[in-house]
Amino acid sequence: MKIKQSLVLVSAALMLSACVSQPTQRALPPAQPQGVEGAWVDPNGIVSTFQGGTFSTRSTDNNALLASGTYTNVSPTLVEINMTSIVRRTQSRVNCALVSPSQLNCTADTGSQFSLTRRG
């Protein structure tokens, strides 16, 4: 009889353990990009890249370098770019405001304005 009781207890324990649910693993949402690091595109499709303090703009057709320079984070939402245009052979300063994680509004020292959208 002891064997029979032991088997019943073991069976009951196994059935109860099957009822215990495993903790579900939730997928974390993708991290929201911080600052301006990464690739941005203008309305004409020209891609600008911010990476580790360096800035570059390349054409879409042949990936030719159009402009390069450096950038400084003035605040979490303001960036100052010092760049040289390869095409025009000029140097300029551009101030950009990060108005959302995916939009950068910029004003060049000449007064011209443009917007960049984060490339996904």
C-alpha positions as CSV (number, residue, x, y, z in Angstrom):
1,M,0.0,0.0,0.0
2,K,2.8,2.4,0.7
3,I,4.0,2.2,-2.9
4,K,0.4,2.9,-4.1
5,Q,0.1,6.0,-1.9
6,S,3.6,7.2,-3.0
7,L,2.6,6.9,-6.6
8,V,-0.6,8.8,-6.0
9,L,1.3,11.6,-4.2
10,V,3.9,11.8,-7.0
11,S,1.2,11.8,-9.6
12,A,-0.7,14.6,-7.8
13,A,2.5,16.6,-7.5
14,L,3.3,16.2,-11.2
15,M,-0.3,17.3,-12.1
16,L,0.0,20.4,-9.8
17,S,3.4,21.4,-11.2
18,A,1.9,21.2,-14.7
19,C,-0.7,23.8,-13.6
20,V,2.0,26.3,-12.6
21,S,2.5,28.7,-15.5
22,Q,5.9,29.8,-16.7
23,P,6.6,33.5,-16.4
24,T,6.1,35.0,-19.8
25,Q,8.9,37.0,-21.4
26,R,7.8,40.3,-22.8
27,A,9.7,41.7,-25.7
28,L,11.0,45.2,-24.9
29,P,10.1,47.9,-27.3
30,P,12.9,49.0,-29.6
31,A,15.1,51.7,-28.0
32,Q,14.2,55.2,-29.0
33,P,17.2,56.9,-30.7
34,Q,19.0,59.5,-28.6
35,G,20.3,62.7,-30.0
36,V,21.3,63.0,-33.7
37,E,23.5,60.0,-34.0
38,G,22.7,58.0,-37.2
39,A,21.5,58.7,-40.7
40,W,19.1,61.5,-41.7
41,V,17.6,62.3,-45.1
42,D,16.4,65.6,-46.6
43,P,13.3,66.0,-48.9
44,N,15.6,65.3,-52.0
45,G,16.8,62.0,-50.6
46,I,20.3,63.2,-49.8
47,V,21.6,61.4,-46.7
48,S,23.5,63.1,-43.9
49,T,25.2,61.0,-41.2
50,F,26.1,62.0,-37.7
51,Q,28.6,59.7,-36.0
52,G,30.9,60.3,-33.1
53,G,31.3,64.0,-33.7
54,T,31.7,63.8,-37.4
55,F,29.2,64.9,-40.0
56,S,29.0,63.9,-43.7
57,T,26.5,64.3,-46.5
58,R,26.5,62.0,-49.5
59,S,24.6,61.9,-52.8
60,T,22.1,59.2,-53.4
61,D,23.1,58.3,-56.9
62,N,26.8,57.5,-56.5
63,N,27.4,58.0,-52.8
64,A,29.8,60.9,-53.5
65,L,30.8,63.0,-50.6
66,L,29.1,66.4,-50.8
67,A,30.0,67.9,-47.5
68,S,31.8,66.9,-44.3
69,G,32.7,68.4,-41.0
70,T,32.1,68.1,-37.3
71,Y,29.2,68.6,-34.9
72,T,28.8,69.5,-31.3
73,N,25.8,68.8,-29.1
74,V,25.1,72.3,-27.5
75,S,22.3,70.8,-25.5
76,P,20.2,67.6,-25.7
77,T,18.1,69.2,-28.5
78,L,20.5,71.6,-30.1
79,V,23.4,70.7,-32.4
80,E,26.0,72.9,-34.1
81,I,27.5,71.7,-37.3
82,N,30.7,73.1,-38.8
83,M,31.0,71.8,-42.3
84,T,32.8,72.3,-45.6
85,S,30.9,71.9,-48.8
86,I,32.9,69.9,-51.3
87,V,30.6,71.1,-54.1
88,R,30.7,74.8,-53.4
89,R,34.1,74.8,-51.7
90,T,32.7,76.9,-48.8
91,Q,32.7,76.6,-45.0
92,S,29.5,77.2,-43.0
93,R,28.0,76.8,-39.7
94,V,24.5,75.2,-39.3
95,N,22.4,75.1,-36.1
96,C,19.9,72.3,-35.8
97,A,17.1,71.7,-33.4
98,L,15.9,68.2,-32.6
99,V,12.2,68.8,-32.5
100,S,11.3,65.1,-32.3
101,P,13.3,61.9,-32.3
102,S,12.7,61.8,-36.1
103,Q,12.9,65.4,-37.2
104,L,15.8,67.9,-37.2
105,N,15.1,71.5,-38.2
106,C,18.2,73.3,-39.3
107,T,19.2,76.9,-40.1
108,A,22.5,77.7,-41.9
109,D,24.5,80.8,-41.1
110,T,23.3,82.2,-44.5
111,G,19.7,82.1,-43.2
112,S,18.5,79.2,-45.3
113,Q,16.4,76.6,-43.5
114,F,15.9,72.9,-44.1
115,S,14.6,69.8,-42.3
116,L,16.0,66.3,-42.0
117,T,14.1,63.2,-41.2
118,R,15.7,60.3,-39.4
119,R,16.3,57.4,-41.7
120,G,14.8,54.2,-40.4
